[in-house]
Amino acid sequence: AIIALLIGILLPALGKARAAGQTVKCLSNVKQFGLAAILYAQDYKNQIWPIALRNQAGQRYWPPETVAPPPGSPPPTNVAMWAQTVGPDGARAPGLLYQYVENAHYVGECPTNKRRTATGTEYANMWSSRTGVDFDYTMLDETEGIKLSSQAKVGYVAPQYTPNWRILPAGLATQLTLFHSVPIFFEESTFIWNQQYRDGMFGNEDQLTTRHANGGHMSFLDGSAMLMKMSSDGIEKTQNRQLDFECLDMYVNTKLLNTSWYSISDQDWRFGYTQPYGWMNDPR
């Protein structure tokens, strides 16, 4: 009876300690992702890596495609170049980030989720299979080409204020909450939409996970990483666009004028405006 009592007392404490350890490891992983991007930039003209190849018009495309999809098309399913490269024959290989991190296979894996889908299916082979979730962390693709010296400011509005503006109305600019630096990588929610669009990118309706005490990790252009607890209804399995923080809630500005806050995500698809490499250095 005494042993059973002790087990009953200790098990919850051990569970909390295990969860805390997983959170620390996850923070370390996403921080490595951010530092890898910075190291790449230091080697390549002070700019973060490209997210995809570009045609002569400057439009992004994903190999083995040969032309950019027209405005309004859904995003391609091939993963971004930071994560994987895809040859003409469709064969996949480690992407640009993995030149800069050690223990590469597991650095993209939250120790709590372990790259599982919502139903618990695990990944099989990171470079050739689409089983499970290839990455628990995904990149805000519009940060491609951003300079380490960028003066860009990024903020977000409450979810109920995001009906689909390309430029945030000046009256709502005062409602923005600023990040301390430009966010690059997000611990994306498996449910919304990481397992459906395994493209390695954070955009549109994608959401931050809440698996770590109602929060998820982010890494930033200044080399920092943090556990962030964003707006949420507390039910990660369902999408509530009036309460849950998503990528569409974020805006960027380099002029700090209330009339110059531009929606970051997927302007190519939503507004037919091509965001060139390095767009966030001078959003317009």
Secondary structure in CASP SS format (residue, H / E / C, confidence):
PFRMAT SS
TARGET T0000
AUTHOR 0000-0000-0000
METHOD secondary structure of the structure
MODEL  1
A C 1.00
I H 1.00
I H 1.00
A H 1.00
L H 1.00
L H 1.00
I H 1.00
G H 1.00
I H 1.00
L H 1.00
L H 1.00
P H 1.00
A H 1.00
L H 1.00
G H 1.00
K H 1.00
A H 1.00
R H 1.00
A H 1.00
A H 1.00
G H 1.00
Q H 1.00
T H 1.00
V H 1.00
K H 1.00
C H 1.00
L H 1.00
S H 1.00
N H 1.00
V H 1.00
K H 1.00
Q H 1.00
F H 1.00
G H 1.00
L H 1.00
A H 1.00
A H 1.00
I H 1.00
L H 1.00
Y H 1.00
A H 1.00
Q H 1.00
D H 1.00
Y C 1.00
K C 1.00
N C 1.00
Q E 1.00
I C 1.00
W C 1.00
P C 1.00
I C 1.00
A C 1.00
L E 1.00
R E 1.00
N C 1.00
Q C 1.00
A C 1.00
G C 1.00
Q C 1.00
R E 1.00
Y E 1.00
W C 1.00
P C 1.00
P C 1.00
E C 1.00
T C 1.00
V C 1.00
A C 1.00
P C 1.00
P C 1.00
P C 1.00
G C 1.00
S C 1.00
P C 1.00
P C 1.00
P C 1.00
T C 1.00
N C 1.00
V C 1.00
A C 1.00
M C 1.00
W C 1.00
A C 1.00
Q E 1.00
T E 1.00
V E 1.00
G C 1.00
P C 1.00
D C 1.00
G C 1.00
A C 1.00
R E 1.00
A E 1.00
P E 1.00
G C 1.00
L H 1.00
L H 1.00
Y H 1.00
Q H 1.00
Y C 1.00
V C 1.00
E C 1.00
N C 1.00
A H 1.00
H H 1.00
Y H 1.00
V H 1.00
G C 1.00
E C 1.00
C C 1.00
P C 1.00
T C 1.00
N C 1.00
K C 1.00
R C 1.00
R C 1.00
T C 1.00
A C 1.00
T C 1.00
G C 1.00
T C 1.00
E C 1.00
Y C 1.00
A C 1.00
N C 1.00
M C 1.00
W C 1.00
S C 1.00
S C 1.00
R C 1.00
T C 1.00
G C 1.00
V C 1.00
D C 1.00
F C 1.00
D C 1.00
Y E 1.00
T E 1.00
M E 1.00
L C 1.00
D H 1.00
E H 1.00
T H 1.00
E C 1.00
G C 1.00
I C 1.00
K E 1.00
L C 1.00
S C 1.00
S C 1.00
Q C 1.00
A C 1.00
K E 1.00
V E 1.00
G E 1.00
Y E 1.00
V C 1.00
A C 1.00
P H 1.00
Q H 1.00
Y H 1.00
T C 1.00
P C 1.00
N C 1.00
W C 1.00
R C 1.00
I E 1.00
L C 1.00
P C 1.00
A H 1.00
G H 1.00
L H 1.00
A H 1.00
T C 1.00
Q C 1.00
L C 1.00
T E 1.00
L E 1.00
F C 1.00
H C 1.00
S C 1.00
V C 1.00
P E 1.00
I E 1.00
F E 1.00
F E 1.00
E E 1.00
E E 1.00
S C 1.00
T H 1.00
F H 1.00
I H 1.00
W H 1.00
N H 1.00
Q C 1.00
Q C 1.00
Y C 1.00
R C 1.00
D C 1.00
G C 1.00
M E 1.00
F C 1.00
G C 1.00
N C 1.00
E C 1.00
D C 1.00
Q C 1.00
L E 1.00
T C 1.00
T C 1.00
R C 1.00
H E 1.00
A C 1.00
N C 1.00
G E 1.00
G E 1.00
H E 1.00
M E 1.00
S E 1.00
F E 1.00
L C 1.00
D C 1.00
G C 1.00
S C 1.00
A E 1.00
M E 1.00
L E 1.00
M E 1.00
K C 1.00
M C 1.00
S C 1.00
S C 1.00
D C 1.00
G C 1.00
I C 1.00
E C 1.00
K C 1.00
T C 1.00
Q C 1.00
N C 1.00
R C 1.00
Q C 1.00
L C 1.00
D C 1.00
F C 1.00
E C 1.00
C H 1.00
L H 1.00
D H 1.00
M E 1.00
Y E 1.00
V E 1.00
N E 1.00
T C 1.00
K C 1.00
L C 1.00
L C 1.00
N C 1.00
T C 1.00
S C 1.00
W C 1.00
Y E 1.00
S E 1.00
I C 1.00
S C 1.00
D C 1.00
Q H 1.00
D H 1.00
W H 1.00
R H 1.00
F H 1.00
G C 1.00
Y C 1.00
T C 1.00
Q C 1.00
P C 1.00
Y C 1.00
G C 1.00
W H 1.00
M H 1.00
N H 1.00
D C 1.00
P C 1.00
R C 1.00
END
